[in-house]
Amino acid sequence: MRNMSDSHKHRKAIINRLAKIEGHVRAVKEMTQEGRDCNDLLIQLAAIRSAIDGCGKLILKDHLEGCLIQAVRTGDEEEVLMQLNQSIDKFIR
């Protein structure tokens, strides 16, 4: 598996989104402990799911704009495309 290189321009945005998601999950946990209404919890979980999907889109953009372009330049596109397809299959179920 490849590491995120410096060519990934969305890295800071991804890290920021993940920090917000982490805080949101903590808040929903606290809401649950406080006995908040199930509807409120479900709405918050939907917001978290949407935020995770948005983060996944940014990671995919980084992969396409960075890894895939680099792979084409180095002639390694078959392996990278195979890995991309596997990742998409796991992310989108």
C-alpha positions in Angstrom: 0.0 0.0 0.0 1.3 3.4 -0.9 1.7 6.2 1.6 0.2 9.7 1.0 3.1 11.6 -0.5 3.6 15.4 -0.5 1.8 15.5 -3.9 -1.5 15.1 -2.2 -2.9 18.6 -2.0 -6.0 17.7 0.0 -4.1 16.2 2.9 -4.7 19.1 5.3 -8.4 19.3 4.5 -8.7 15.5 5.0 -7.0 15.8 8.4 -9.3 18.7 9.4 -12.4 16.8 8.3 -11.3 13.7 10.3 -10.8 15.8 13.4 -14.3 17.3 13.0 -15.7 13.8 12.5 -13.9 12.6 15.6 -15.4 15.4 17.7 -18.9 14.8 16.2 -18.7 11.1 17.1 -17.7 12.0 20.7 -20.7 14.4 20.9 -23.1 11.7 19.7 -21.7 9.3 22.3 -22.3 11.9 25.0 -25.8 12.5 23.6 -26.5 8.8 23.9 -25.2 8.7 27.4 -27.5 11.6 28.3 -30.5 9.6 26.9 -31.2 12.0 24.1 -34.0 11.3 21.7 -33.4 8.5 19.1 -34.4 10.8 16.3 -31.7 13.3 17.3 -29.2 10.6 17.4 -30.1 9.3 14.0 -29.9 12.8 12.5 -26.4 13.2 13.9 -25.3 9.8 12.7 -26.5 10.7 9.2 -24.4 13.9 9.4 -21.4 11.8 10.4 -21.9 9.4 7.6 -22.1 12.3 5.1 -18.9 13.8 6.5 -17.1 10.4 6.2 -18.3 10.2 2.6 -17.0 13.7 1.9 -13.7 12.7 3.4 -13.6 9.6 1.2 -14.2 11.8 -1.9 -11.2 14.0 -1.0 -9.0 10.9 -0.5 -10.2 9.6 -3.9 -9.4 12.9 -5.5 -6.0 12.9 -4.0 -5.4 9.4 -5.3 -6.5 10.3 -8.8 -4.6 13.5 -8.9 -1.5 12.2 -7.3 -1.0 8.4 -7.2 -2.7 7.6 -10.5 -0.9 10.4 -12.5 2.4 9.3 -11.0 1.7 5.7 -11.8 1.1 6.6 -15.5 4.4 8.5 -15.6 6.3 5.5 -14.1 4.4 2.8 -16.1 2.9 1.3 -13.0 -0.8 2.0 -13.9 -2.0 -1.6 -13.9 -1.2 -2.2 -10.2 -2.5 1.2 -9.1 -5.7 0.7 -11.0 -6.2 -2.7 -9.4 -5.6 -1.2 -6.0 -8.0 1.7 -6.8 -10.7 -0.7 -7.9 -10.3 -2.7 -4.7 -10.4 0.4 -2.5 -13.6 1.6 -4.3 -15.2 -1.8 -3.8 -14.5 -1.6 -0.1 -15.5 2.0 0.3 -18.8 1.8 -1.7 -20.8 -1.2 -0.6 
